[in-house]
């Protein structure tokens, strides 16, 4: 027997003198359901309450305490796995999700999630062997973030997969599958899709997220904010996190319609719902929806909440009042017992109550952390995320090694600002800085940040002038970083931070005739109208937050050095057309949750860069489009097209399929992405690409009838970008018409 101090209490483990093997919940020959029933049936109500309230930050509100009399250890529920293992020691850091989304490569999302979970599980195995529990020490992940990038000023845009519900749903599916693994009995780590629901700003401008009430129409809710979460549930996630905000007056974590009627009854979700940190208490303290902790506990548990992440300083989480709620008849003990069952089912599927020797994931060792394969994947992911926005006269790739290179801007030396938010702690020896990658492109390098921070409140004009004077080529790094766009930090507008525009102008005007290349580190759009019009600026490359591989990925892509170095990323969000200090796209208020005027699906206004836009060093041609021209309602459609690489470089191309409804009797998006594929073509070769238009993507929300595929006509487009765009990627967008016959009701979901 040995004991260890964990989060303020002593955990006692029996090694050889104690035996718990006779409990049926440890009998691997029984069904999971029978084992869960046995375990929960042995718990007292007081023990259950502790299991449901200690899901949060240690040492006060996590981990969940042991049940020593049953040989059940503590458990840590709050691990962040967004794009690498966060705050649990060294880990491979992959690009932030907005960059991964730009890859338009679902397999990449799968592989990043898989690598992340391998490292998370390996650390968990080591922590467990040493009796270490607490925040970021578990294998139950609070990832991915699948909220819709509905407003370009929202602070949490970097964590999302962009503005398209379909694209986000595809990525959510791949993330869940990659993270959880494909073993028939065990999961490697469990996914948790968040933040459910209608959570897309504001964070702090013009109102605090903790008190915000999102007023959402039924149509917008069903067609924009719910679909990605349904995809996550269909993929098999074990966890859904309810959000801080209210939806139409009801806080998400106390919203029975959301957590029970839609999530469980309509979608068939059987996992657990966890609150965002402090969201349960805020049902009472911020939203004033309840008047006491007893009513809060009763409301949240009855609505469908299983586990509370309490505020880090809260000694008595709201759900601690469940016992009083039961005693007062506001909550039944039977329901409380039902709510705790998914928690222990998840722990069983993770292998906690089985002999470790039969669980292959229990064998993962620390040697997998930051492995060679994972570091290579980090470089590949960063390269695939880059989006080429401008490339005058095919300036890139660079055709020679320059004598003198100038690198200026706040991202030149910074590692933190190029990582983004929720970033793992990467071993510094594997960090590749921007300046390191750029320096390899020239014999001599002069580098100056020019700004004391990304906010650029203090600007060193003379330093920038010194760096660019006499340079043969100038690289300007601009952007935001997690100090300016992150959880809790919205942007007031889309302008470059304070003096960054001055830095850009100085780099252009004080560098004689040297070509200028702009590198952008951001998620939400920035005002690049001047840069697009400026002839001295030869290229603009959007790199988002590439994380540990920043410098090496930049070097390879800028010089087209090696396989996969030709950029093929596409923007996962729309960039509005902005002129200096005003915009031609009148932004809806951040608090306005109507989708009209937002995203590529609902706006016809002038834009700078459309969703799905991105240039290549190569050139492509689309020919021989075929479609299934008549589709019976409820059947899938398909598109075939031949893509040819006409350019001088082997390159990837992102083939995109969009549909538009022309005969619908209800409001529809003006355009909807329904399929895409990232393919690789050698120079001078072609290939046929086959894509499916799934039947449910043809359906429209018809109110009380739910989703219905109606008789009518669809316009189908296929190409390297959206149809009918002013700014072209240089290839054709082909078009044909599909006729739907019959009617198919799919129901409410």
C-alpha positions as MATLAB code, in Angstrom:
seq = 'XXXXXXXXXXXXXXXXXXXXXXXXXXXXXXXXXXXXXXXXXXXXXXXXXXXXXXXXXXXXXXXXXXXXXXXXXXXXXXXXXXXXXXXXXXXXXXXXXXXXXXXXXXXXXXXXXXXXXXXXXXXXXXXXXXXXXXXXXXXXXXXXXXXXXXXXXXXXXXXXXXXXXXXXXXXXXXXXXXXXXXXXXXXXXXXXXXXXXXXXXXXXXXXXXXXXXXXXXXXXXXXXXXXXXXXXXXXXXXXXXXXXXXXXXXXXXXXXXXXXXXXXXXXXXXXXXXXXXXXXXXXXXXXXXXXXXXXXXXXXXXXXXXXXXXXXXXXXXXXXXXXXXXXXXXXXXXXXXXXXXXXXXXXXXXXXXXXXXXXXXXXXXXXXXXXXXXXXXXXXXXXXXXXXXXXXXXXXXXXXXXXXXXXXXXXXXXXXXXXXXXXXXXXXXXXXXXXXXXXXXXXXXXXXXXXXXXXXXXXXXXXXXXXXXXXXXXXXXXXXXXXXXXXXXXXXXXXXXXXXXXXXXXXXXXXXXXXXXXXXXXXXXXXXXXXXXXXXXXXXXXXXXXXXXXXXXXXXXXXXXXXXXXXXXXXXXXXXXXXXXXXXXXXXXXXXXXXXXXXXXXXXXXXXXXXXXXXXXXXXXXXXXXXXXXXXXXXXXXXXXXXXXXXXXXXXXXXXXXXXXXXXXXXXXXXXXXXXXXXXXXXXXXXXXXXXXXXXXXXXXXXXXXXXXXXXXXXXXXXXXXXXXXXXXXXXXXXXXXXXXXXXXXXXX';
ca = [
       0.000    0.000    0.000;
       1.195    3.550   -0.702;
      -0.320    6.999   -0.514;
       0.241   10.299   -2.275;
      -0.960   13.833   -1.752;
      -3.129   14.932   -4.665;
      -4.922   18.253   -4.880;
      -5.103   18.619   -1.135;
      -6.147   15.115   -0.155;
      -4.420   11.809    0.387;
      -5.034    9.082   -2.141;
      -4.518    5.561   -0.852;
      -3.677    2.812   -3.331;
      -3.579   -0.886   -2.581;
      -1.008   -2.825   -4.536;
      -0.981   -6.380   -3.177;
      -2.636   -6.377    0.223;
      -6.000   -5.096   -1.037;
      -8.210   -6.676   -3.648;
     -11.042   -5.016   -5.533;
     -11.163   -7.505   -8.360;
     -14.365   -9.155   -7.126;
     -16.504   -6.104   -7.820;
     -18.595   -6.743  -10.949;
     -17.671   -3.315  -12.352;
     -14.125   -4.670  -12.791;
     -15.304   -7.833  -14.549;
     -14.286   -7.422  -18.186;
     -16.635  -10.193  -19.327;
     -19.694   -8.106  -18.417;
     -21.206   -5.486  -20.682;
     -20.220   -1.879  -20.198;
     -23.783   -1.066  -19.140;
     -23.831   -3.771  -16.469;
     -20.485   -2.617  -15.102;
     -21.578    1.017  -14.931;
     -24.834    0.040  -13.208;
     -22.891   -1.951  -10.627;
     -20.396    0.825   -9.925;
     -22.928    3.638   -9.653;
     -25.200    1.463   -7.546;
     -22.423    1.187   -4.947;
     -21.944    4.954   -4.620;
     -23.661    7.063   -2.008;
     -25.394   10.252   -3.068;
     -22.670   12.226   -1.314;
     -19.991   10.431   -3.334;
     -21.869   11.061   -6.568;
     -22.116   14.769   -5.828;
     -18.330   14.994   -5.465;
     -17.842   13.116   -8.737;
     -20.080   15.607  -10.561;
     -18.685   18.801   -9.019;
     -14.916   18.322   -9.085;
     -14.296   18.438  -12.814;
     -12.284   21.619  -12.745;
      -9.076   23.322  -11.804;
      -6.957   21.778   -9.100;
      -6.369   21.937   -6.234;
      -9.728   23.394   -5.157;
     -12.148   22.034   -7.734;
     -10.366   19.087   -9.235;
      -9.551   16.350   -9.722;
     -12.542   14.260   -8.697;
     -11.733   12.586   -5.394;
     -11.109    8.869   -4.979;
     -13.616    6.414   -3.605;
     -11.086    4.462   -1.619;
     -13.471    1.839   -0.307;
     -14.071    0.727   -3.913;
     -10.498    1.157   -5.089;
     -11.494    4.026   -7.388;
      -8.780    6.628   -7.830;
      -9.016   10.355   -8.527;
      -9.680   11.523  -12.064;
      -8.744   14.663  -13.999;
     -11.370   15.904  -16.459;
      -9.840   19.144  -17.760;
      -7.149   18.524  -20.367;
      -6.699   20.855  -23.348;
      -5.859   19.078  -26.616;
      -6.710   21.701  -29.234;
      -3.514   21.268  -31.291;
      -1.119   19.611  -28.872;
      -1.072   18.840  -25.154;
      -1.352   22.143  -23.248;
       0.349   22.979  -19.936;
       1.457   19.458  -19.128;
       5.137   19.717  -19.935;
       6.800   19.676  -23.317;
       4.620   18.714  -26.272;
       4.567   19.077  -30.025;
       2.810   22.295  -31.020;
       0.811   22.246  -34.225;
      -0.704   25.304  -35.943;
      -3.724   26.896  -34.319;
      -7.028   25.494  -35.689;
      -7.787   28.457  -37.968;
      -4.570   27.612  -39.815;
      -5.306   23.902  -39.873;
      -8.705   24.770  -41.331;
      -6.992   26.639  -44.167;
      -5.301   23.418  -45.245;
      -8.654   22.095  -46.522;
      -7.207   18.695  -45.664;
      -9.402   16.580  -43.340;
      -6.742   13.874  -43.135;
      -4.342   16.439  -41.685;
      -6.830   17.264  -38.912;
      -7.070   13.536  -38.146;
      -3.300   13.121  -37.995;
      -2.775   16.172  -35.778;
      -5.475   14.981  -33.364;
      -3.978   11.500  -33.392;
      -0.463   12.776  -32.621;
      -1.852   15.015  -29.886;
      -3.709   12.163  -28.191;
      -0.688    9.865  -28.373;
       1.321   12.433  -26.418;
      -1.561   13.135  -24.019;
      -2.003    9.419  -23.290;
       1.724    8.827  -22.845;
       1.934   11.615  -20.266;
      -1.192   10.373  -18.521;
       0.311    6.899  -18.236;
       3.387    8.406  -16.634;
       1.426   10.718  -14.342;
      -0.754    7.821  -13.201;
       2.219    5.596  -12.440;
       3.560    8.327  -10.181;
       0.225    9.195   -8.537;
       0.027   12.645  -10.136;
      -3.444   14.026  -10.854;
      -4.863   17.473  -11.513;
      -5.443   20.082  -14.194;
      -4.024   19.072  -17.604;
      -3.008   15.677  -16.274;
      -5.842   13.579  -17.711;
      -7.011   12.065  -20.994;
     -10.447   13.673  -21.196;
     -10.020   16.559  -23.612;
     -11.889   19.845  -23.794;
     -11.332   19.958  -27.553;
     -12.078   20.731  -30.351;
     -13.591   24.218  -30.578;
     -16.223   24.026  -33.317;
     -18.000   27.348  -32.982;
     -18.612   29.296  -36.168;
     -16.428   32.293  -37.056;
     -19.461   34.524  -37.488;
     -17.823   37.867  -36.755;
     -14.273   38.770  -37.870;
     -13.667   40.755  -34.678;
     -14.347   37.891  -32.252;
     -11.382   37.149  -30.025;
     -11.660   33.370  -30.232;
     -11.596   33.119  -34.024;
      -8.087   31.559  -33.887;
      -9.454   28.503  -32.073;
     -12.143   27.804  -34.675;
     -12.178   26.031  -38.034;
     -13.649   29.061  -39.783;
     -17.057   30.304  -40.868;
     -18.575   27.327  -42.700;
     -20.754   24.870  -40.730;
     -20.119   22.114  -43.286;
     -16.325   22.531  -43.240;
     -16.320   22.724  -39.445;
     -18.424   19.560  -39.211;
     -16.026   17.653  -41.474;
     -13.076   18.741  -39.352;
     -14.866   17.968  -36.083;
     -15.503   14.435  -37.310;
     -11.863   13.911  -38.216;
     -10.650   15.390  -34.938;
     -12.855   13.089  -32.874;
     -11.782   10.011  -34.825;
      -8.109   10.933  -34.686;
      -8.112   11.748  -30.988;
     -10.128    8.778  -29.750;
      -8.475    6.112  -31.904;
      -9.937    3.084  -33.631;
      -9.513    0.328  -31.045;
     -12.695   -1.769  -30.766;
     -12.702   -1.681  -26.966;
     -10.716    1.308  -25.707;
     -10.347    4.968  -26.563;
      -6.951    6.642  -26.410;
      -8.329    9.973  -25.127;
     -11.860   11.299  -25.311;
     -12.926   14.325  -27.306;
     -15.089   17.163  -26.045;
     -16.656   19.523  -28.578;
     -17.286   23.069  -27.381;
     -18.854   25.594  -26.795;
     -22.500   24.490  -27.038;
     -24.074   26.676  -28.374;
     -24.534   29.950  -30.307;
     -21.235   31.095  -28.868;
     -19.299   33.267  -31.288;
     -18.745   36.572  -29.572;
     -18.729   38.920  -27.939;
     -15.973   38.195  -25.452;
     -15.703   41.699  -24.044;
     -16.801   44.180  -26.748;
     -19.425   45.574  -26.319;
     -20.594   43.262  -23.508;
     -19.084   40.560  -21.364;
     -19.584   37.000  -22.602;
     -20.627   35.761  -19.163;
     -23.840   37.796  -19.216;
     -24.547   37.777  -22.948;
     -27.848   36.493  -24.310;
     -27.672   35.327  -27.937;
     -31.013   35.948  -29.616;
     -31.124   33.376  -32.386;
     -33.895   32.544  -34.811;
     -34.833   28.891  -35.105;
     -33.686   28.816  -38.721;
     -30.256   30.318  -38.003;
     -29.821   28.063  -34.991;
     -30.583   24.926  -36.978;
     -28.679   25.880  -40.120;
     -25.590   27.639  -38.753;
     -24.917   27.045  -35.073;
     -26.033   23.442  -34.466;
     -24.808   21.420  -37.500;
     -21.133   21.095  -36.530;
     -22.089   19.836  -33.067;
     -24.387   17.244  -34.574;
     -21.475   16.099  -36.747;
     -19.358   15.843  -33.611;
     -21.999   13.699  -31.905;
     -22.328   11.464  -34.969;
     -18.544   11.038  -34.907;
     -18.776    9.590  -31.406;
     -17.555   12.324  -29.071;
     -17.888   11.483  -25.393;
     -18.210   15.057  -24.205;
     -20.005   18.281  -25.087;
     -19.248   21.511  -23.208;
     -22.083   23.957  -22.594;
     -21.194   27.614  -23.086;
     -21.250   30.752  -20.946;
     -23.976   32.582  -22.841;
     -27.715   32.339  -22.741;
     -29.685   31.365  -25.832;
     -32.960   33.231  -26.213;
     -33.002   33.957  -22.508;
     -31.973   30.546  -21.153;
     -28.360   29.911  -20.031;
     -26.781   27.129  -22.083;
     -25.874   25.034  -19.045;
     -29.457   25.167  -17.771;
     -31.071   24.865  -21.186;
     -33.189   21.708  -21.283;
     -34.170   22.257  -24.900;
     -30.503   22.392  -25.880;
     -29.011   19.701  -23.637;
     -31.862   17.193  -23.575;
     -34.430   17.805  -26.302;
     -31.953   18.493  -29.110;
     -28.704   16.913  -27.940;
     -30.032   13.700  -26.431;
     -33.477   13.125  -27.881;
     -33.022   14.408  -31.429;
     -29.352   13.480  -31.874;
     -29.071   10.448  -29.595;
     -26.084   11.712  -27.589;
     -25.192    9.375  -24.711;
     -22.030   11.054  -23.405;
     -21.565   13.667  -20.722;
     -22.144   17.417  -20.749;
     -19.542   19.474  -18.935;
     -19.859   23.144  -18.079;
     -17.403   25.777  -19.143;
     -15.404   27.013  -16.185;
     -17.695   28.849  -13.820;
     -20.678   28.702  -16.185;
     -22.835   26.797  -13.727;
     -22.480   29.388  -10.968;
     -23.089   32.127  -13.532;
     -26.541   30.750  -14.279;
     -27.387   32.462  -10.996;
     -24.747   35.171  -10.536;
     -24.467   36.513  -14.111;
     -27.682   35.577  -15.906;
     -29.949   35.855  -12.861;
     -31.836   32.838  -14.159;
     -32.072   31.246  -10.708;
     -32.175   32.675   -7.208;
     -30.215   30.117   -5.212;
     -27.529   27.479   -5.554;
     -30.165   24.808   -4.880;
     -32.302   26.004   -7.773;
     -29.195   26.338   -9.947;
     -28.160   22.754   -9.253;
     -31.682   21.488   -9.876;
     -32.066   23.467  -13.109;
     -28.706   22.471  -14.576;
     -28.904   18.770  -13.716;
     -32.506   18.538  -14.900;
     -31.525   20.288  -18.126;
     -28.839   17.705  -18.837;
     -25.574   18.762  -17.162;
     -23.362   15.898  -15.948;
     -20.180   17.554  -14.733;
     -19.237   20.964  -13.410;
     -16.026   22.843  -14.001;
     -16.347   25.343  -11.225;
     -14.641   28.675  -11.038;
     -11.073   28.173   -9.887;
     -11.668   30.091   -6.627;
     -15.135   28.735   -5.843;
     -14.989   26.576   -2.719;
     -18.571   25.354   -3.036;
     -19.536   24.679   -6.664;
     -23.175   25.076   -7.594;
     -23.761   21.360   -8.023;
     -22.720   20.760   -4.403;
     -26.292   21.820   -3.650;
     -27.701   18.736   -5.375;
     -28.238   17.005   -2.035;
     -30.388   19.882   -0.778;
     -32.216   19.900   -4.108;
     -33.007   16.209   -3.661;
     -34.064   16.754   -0.069;
     -36.365   19.599   -1.133;
     -37.920   17.538   -3.915;
     -36.528   19.739   -6.690;
     -34.385   16.934   -8.088;
     -34.714   13.173   -7.912;
     -31.884   10.951   -6.752;
     -32.609    8.630   -9.671;
     -31.878   11.442  -12.126;
     -28.661   12.339  -10.304;
     -27.547    8.706  -10.581;
     -28.354    8.723  -14.291;
     -26.275   11.861  -14.760;
     -23.149   10.331  -13.204;
     -23.274    7.158  -15.318;
     -21.737    8.669  -18.497;
     -18.774    9.835  -16.429;
     -17.912    6.329  -15.303;
     -18.740    4.853  -18.698;
     -16.151    7.188  -20.210;
     -13.551    6.217  -17.613;
     -14.244    2.553  -18.321;
     -13.792    3.010  -22.064;
     -10.511    4.755  -21.351;
      -9.461    1.566  -19.584;
      -9.345    2.717  -15.984;
     -11.042   -0.333  -14.491;
      -9.460   -2.985  -16.718;
      -6.059   -4.646  -16.394;
      -3.601   -2.288  -18.141;
      -1.926   -5.138  -19.971;
      -4.973   -5.615  -22.220;
      -5.174   -1.929  -23.174;
      -2.660   -1.072  -25.934;
      -2.889    2.645  -25.144;
      -1.640    1.985  -21.603;
       1.688    0.960  -23.113;
       2.501    4.375  -24.607;
       5.713    5.805  -23.126;
       7.183    9.286  -22.882;
       9.488    8.529  -25.797;
       6.629    9.525  -28.153;
       6.683   13.126  -26.910;
       7.970   15.464  -29.619;
       9.062   12.475  -31.671;
      10.696   12.866  -35.054;
       7.416   11.941  -36.772;
       5.455   14.497  -34.768;
       7.980   17.245  -35.469;
       7.809   16.443  -39.172;
       4.017   16.576  -39.002;
       4.219   20.007  -37.356;
       6.249   21.285  -40.320;
       3.888   19.699  -42.845;
       0.839   21.114  -41.078;
       2.298   24.620  -41.010;
       3.191   24.479  -44.713;
      -0.257   23.230  -45.647;
      -1.892   26.027  -43.652;
      -0.259   28.913  -45.552;
      -2.504   30.896  -47.915;
      -0.931   32.927  -50.707;
      -3.019   36.104  -51.040;
      -0.920   38.063  -53.524;
       1.882   37.069  -55.884;
       2.627   39.757  -58.457;
       4.163   38.388  -61.665;
       4.889   35.082  -59.905;
       7.455   36.715  -57.629;
       7.294   33.687  -55.343;
       8.856   31.218  -55.086;
      12.157   33.034  -54.688;
      14.392   32.346  -57.654;
      17.756   32.991  -55.979;
      19.561   33.438  -52.705;
      19.772   37.163  -51.954;
      22.815   39.017  -50.726;
      21.115   41.175  -48.092;
      17.693   40.470  -46.588;
      15.798   42.731  -44.208;
      13.270   41.253  -41.790;
      11.140   43.692  -39.810;
       8.014   43.613  -37.712;
       6.813   42.308  -34.350;
       6.863   38.624  -35.358;
      10.514   38.484  -36.457;
      12.002   37.268  -33.195;
       8.922   36.348  -31.198;
       8.070   32.741  -30.551;
       5.037   33.366  -28.356;
       3.235   35.622  -30.817;
       3.571   33.059  -33.612;
       2.177   30.298  -31.400;
      -1.300   31.702  -30.808;
      -3.542   30.806  -27.887;
      -3.913   27.461  -26.118;
      -0.440   26.522  -27.320;
       1.583   23.616  -25.923;
       4.902   24.223  -24.199;
       7.341   23.116  -26.846;
      10.966   22.292  -26.100;
      12.848   25.450  -27.200;
      15.297   23.323  -29.158;
      12.482   22.434  -31.562;
      11.223   26.019  -31.948;
      11.957   27.565  -35.333;
      11.624   31.350  -35.282;
      10.608   33.501  -38.217;
      14.029   35.140  -38.454;
      15.744   31.746  -38.485;
      13.856   30.620  -41.548;
      14.258   33.921  -43.379;
      17.976   34.142  -42.671;
      18.578   31.023  -44.748;
      17.265   32.851  -47.820;
      20.155   35.346  -47.955;
      23.864   35.714  -47.245;
      23.354   38.620  -44.850;
      20.317   39.429  -42.719;
      19.368   42.614  -40.884;
      16.433   42.083  -38.528;
      14.556   44.605  -36.398;
      11.179   44.146  -34.726;
      10.391   47.861  -34.822;
       7.548   47.387  -32.340;
       7.890   46.655  -28.658;
       4.912   44.294  -28.917;
       2.288   43.207  -31.426;
       0.175   46.145  -30.278;
       3.010   48.362  -31.607;
       2.270   51.254  -29.277;
       5.981   52.126  -29.311;
       7.474   52.192  -32.805;
      11.172   52.402  -33.699;
      11.077   54.023  -37.144;
      14.829   54.598  -37.309;
      15.542   50.954  -36.594;
      13.274   49.840  -39.430;
      14.837   52.394  -41.777;
      18.312   51.046  -40.927;
      17.255   47.448  -41.564;
      15.647   48.022  -44.956;
      18.129   50.547  -46.367;
      20.158   48.872  -49.093;
      18.407   45.516  -48.687;
      17.889   43.364  -51.758;
      14.594   42.009  -50.407;
      12.402   43.029  -47.465;
      10.120   40.798  -45.381;
       7.548   42.541  -43.196;
       5.860   40.556  -40.414;
       2.511   41.927  -39.288;
      -0.339   40.572  -37.213;
      -2.002   40.165  -33.878;
      -0.946   37.342  -31.582;
      -2.814   36.093  -28.550;
      -2.413   39.440  -26.768;
      -4.804   41.037  -29.264;
      -7.131   38.222  -30.384;
      -7.815   35.481  -27.887;
     -10.257   34.283  -25.265;
     -11.553   37.371  -23.474;
     -10.176   39.799  -26.095;
     -12.290   41.008  -29.006;
     -11.007   43.532  -31.547;
     -12.783   46.856  -32.023;
     -12.082   46.848  -35.785;
     -10.041   45.137  -38.503;
      -7.235   47.652  -38.783;
      -3.591   46.796  -38.256;
      -2.632   47.386  -34.624;
      -1.723   51.029  -33.930;
       1.706   51.729  -35.578;
       2.007   48.551  -37.651;
       0.784   50.399  -40.723;
       3.566   52.952  -40.243;
       6.038   50.092  -40.084;
       4.705   48.660  -43.341;
       4.829   52.028  -45.074;
       8.392   52.666  -43.888;
       9.461   49.241  -45.113;
       8.119   50.099  -48.550;
       9.213   53.724  -48.885;
      12.605   53.527  -47.150;
      13.901   50.415  -48.897;
      14.736   52.001  -52.250;
      13.559   49.566  -54.925;
      13.741   46.284  -53.025;
      10.776   43.929  -53.432;
       8.632   43.617  -50.294;
       6.936   40.446  -49.046;
       4.348   40.667  -46.263;
       3.866   37.796  -43.822;
       0.614   37.906  -41.828;
       0.201   36.259  -38.423;
      -3.476   36.473  -37.509;
      -6.841   34.698  -37.560;
      -9.448   37.401  -38.017;
      -9.041   39.522  -41.178;
      -6.757   42.556  -41.348;
      -6.979   45.623  -43.579;
      -4.746   44.688  -46.523;
      -6.372   46.949  -49.116;
      -3.381   49.322  -49.307;
      -0.934   46.427  -49.464;
      -2.853   44.820  -52.302;
      -2.732   48.056  -54.310;
       0.920   48.840  -53.570;
       3.093   47.712  -56.499;
       6.244   47.461  -54.404;
       4.619   44.766  -52.308;
       5.141   41.716  -54.474;
       3.563   39.029  -52.316;
       1.379   38.573  -49.237;
       1.406   35.251  -47.425;
      -1.131   34.503  -44.677;
       0.499   32.109  -42.201;
      -1.935   32.326  -39.228;
      -0.164   30.949  -36.115;
       2.193   28.196  -37.346;
       3.601   27.353  -33.883;
       6.897   25.517  -33.445;
       7.613   25.025  -37.159;
       7.204   28.695  -38.139;
      10.684   29.472  -39.467;
      11.357   26.159  -41.204;
       7.919   26.077  -42.826;
       8.393   29.623  -44.108;
      11.827   28.837  -45.517;
      10.571   25.821  -47.422;
       7.486   27.521  -48.847;
       9.166   30.801  -49.810;
      11.957   28.936  -51.619;
       9.779   26.035  -52.826;
      12.231   23.686  -51.185;
      11.025   20.100  -51.143;
       7.728   18.222  -51.496;
       4.592   20.063  -50.453;
       6.278   23.474  -50.543;
       3.908   25.049  -53.091;
       1.156   26.821  -51.120;
      -2.376   25.517  -51.638;
      -4.177   26.686  -48.505;
      -7.541   28.413  -48.797;
      -9.078   31.009  -46.517;
     -11.636   29.461  -44.135;
     -13.205   32.879  -43.603;
     -14.266   35.936  -45.596;
     -12.115   39.091  -45.588;
     -14.126   42.289  -46.099;
     -13.001   45.132  -48.325;
     -11.755   47.964  -46.120;
     -10.461   51.413  -47.035;
      -8.292   53.026  -44.382;
     -10.535   53.785  -41.383;
     -13.911   52.750  -42.755;
     -15.393   49.716  -44.368;
     -17.585   49.209  -47.389;
     -19.002   46.171  -45.633;
     -21.296   47.468  -42.941;
     -20.701   45.129  -40.033;
     -23.701   43.902  -38.114;
     -23.291   44.486  -34.400;
     -21.263   41.806  -32.640;
     -24.333   41.079  -30.524;
     -26.588   40.545  -33.567;
     -26.871   36.787  -34.147;
     -28.829   37.010  -37.382;
     -26.748   35.403  -40.123;
     -27.829   37.898  -42.787;
     -24.780   39.809  -44.026;
     -22.330   37.406  -42.430;
     -19.995   34.805  -43.946;
     -19.849   33.675  -47.567;
     -23.214   31.953  -47.191;
     -25.219   35.123  -46.600;
     -23.322   38.161  -47.874;
     -23.238   39.684  -51.351;
     -21.261   42.786  -50.338;
     -17.846   43.783  -51.630;
     -15.077   41.656  -50.170;
     -11.301   41.657  -50.415;
     -10.667   37.915  -50.191;
     -13.503   35.375  -50.386;
     -13.863   32.216  -48.361;
     -12.059   29.416  -50.206;
      -9.551   31.778  -51.856;
      -5.839   31.028  -52.170;
      -3.209   31.271  -54.894;
      -0.605   28.748  -56.010;
       2.833   28.940  -57.609;
       1.380   26.676  -60.272;
      -1.675   26.967  -62.594;
      -4.642   24.625  -62.900;
      -7.347   23.948  -65.446;
     -10.753   22.347  -64.801;
     -12.513   20.425  -67.582;
     -15.003   17.629  -68.212;
     -17.402   18.293  -65.369;
     -20.064   15.632  -64.913;
     -22.894   15.478  -62.407;
     -25.702   13.117  -61.585;
     -28.202   15.416  -63.272;
     -31.327   13.878  -61.739;
     -31.402   12.817  -58.095;
     -34.233   11.179  -56.210;
     -34.802   13.014  -52.924;
     -32.841   11.167  -50.253;
     -30.161    9.892  -52.629;
     -26.616   11.277  -52.786;
     -25.442   13.232  -55.780;
     -21.972   13.247  -57.251;
     -19.598   15.445  -59.224;
     -16.706   14.401  -61.442;
     -14.160   16.818  -62.852;
     -10.735   16.637  -64.479;
      -8.040   18.840  -62.944;
      -4.825   19.521  -64.837;
      -1.621   21.091  -63.483;
      -0.468   23.452  -66.239;
       2.278   25.100  -64.220;
       5.982   24.401  -63.797;
       5.738   22.984  -60.266;
       4.353   19.846  -58.668;
       1.605   21.188  -56.450;
      -1.520   20.563  -54.404;
      -4.887   21.919  -55.489;
      -8.043   22.274  -53.407;
     -11.099   21.243  -55.442;
     -14.305   22.776  -54.069;
     -17.962   21.963  -54.761;
     -20.696   24.499  -53.999;
     -24.447   24.325  -54.447;
     -27.132   26.981  -54.682;
     -30.894   26.405  -54.431;
     -32.872   28.094  -57.205;
     -36.438   26.900  -56.615;
     -36.712   26.766  -52.822;
     -39.832   27.918  -51.023;
     -37.911   28.886  -47.848;
     -34.874   31.139  -47.265;
     -31.581   29.512  -48.255;
     -27.890   30.379  -48.146;
     -26.819   32.065  -51.366;
     -24.126   29.374  -51.639;
     -23.081   26.302  -49.662;
     -19.856   24.295  -49.712;
     -20.807   20.617  -49.938;
     -17.561   18.877  -50.826;
     -13.842   19.412  -51.265;
     -10.605   17.513  -51.736;
      -6.959   18.475  -51.570;
      -5.158   16.619  -54.331;
      -1.533   16.480  -55.491;
      -0.635   16.770  -59.179;
       2.791   16.626  -60.767;
       3.525   19.346  -63.275;
       1.924   18.555  -66.623;
      -0.385   15.831  -65.305;
      -4.135   15.617  -64.761;
      -6.511   13.532  -62.700;
     -10.218   12.958  -62.313;
     -11.588   14.044  -58.945;
     -14.813   12.467  -57.699;
     -16.816   14.187  -54.984;
     -20.110   13.311  -53.314;
     -22.951   15.704  -52.555;
     -24.492   13.996  -49.541;
     -28.269   13.926  -49.568;
     -28.610   15.732  -46.254;
     -26.634   18.652  -47.679;
     -29.485   19.175  -50.160;
     -32.031   19.523  -47.355;
     -33.530   22.796  -46.163;
     -34.947   23.674  -42.758;
     -38.741   23.814  -43.040;
     -39.771   24.771  -39.515;
     -42.065   22.253  -37.849;
     -41.388   19.760  -40.644;
     -37.693   19.823  -39.797;
     -35.172   19.129  -42.544;
     -36.744   18.361  -45.917;
     -35.235   17.587  -49.313;
     -37.710   19.156  -51.675;
     -38.334   18.809  -55.358;
     -36.515   21.457  -57.344;
     -33.275   22.568  -58.917;
     -29.745   22.886  -57.598;
     -26.956   24.790  -59.294;
     -23.696   22.917  -58.784;
     -20.285   24.559  -59.118;
     -16.835   22.981  -59.026;
     -13.446   24.681  -59.143;
     -10.560   26.011  -57.101;
     -12.702   28.667  -55.409;
     -16.242   30.014  -55.070;
     -18.071   30.883  -58.285;
     -18.590   34.434  -59.538;
     -15.744   36.031  -57.589;
     -14.064   39.286  -58.589;
     -10.743   38.098  -57.214;
      -9.806   34.925  -59.055;
      -7.301   32.185  -58.322;
      -6.791   31.919  -62.074;
      -8.696   28.744  -62.863;
     -12.197   28.023  -64.133;
     -15.254   27.394  -61.981;
     -17.514   24.996  -63.876;
     -21.278   24.795  -63.493;
     -24.131   22.382  -64.127;
     -27.710   21.934  -62.961;
     -29.096   19.062  -60.894;
     -32.808   18.264  -60.664;
     -34.224   16.752  -57.474;
     -37.354   14.641  -57.899;
     -39.701   13.728  -55.100;
     -39.678   14.862  -51.479;
     -37.848   13.342  -48.512;
     -38.460   14.462  -44.927;
     -35.395   13.892  -42.733;
     -36.952   15.059  -39.473;
     -35.832   17.492  -36.803;
     -32.178   17.644  -35.866;
];
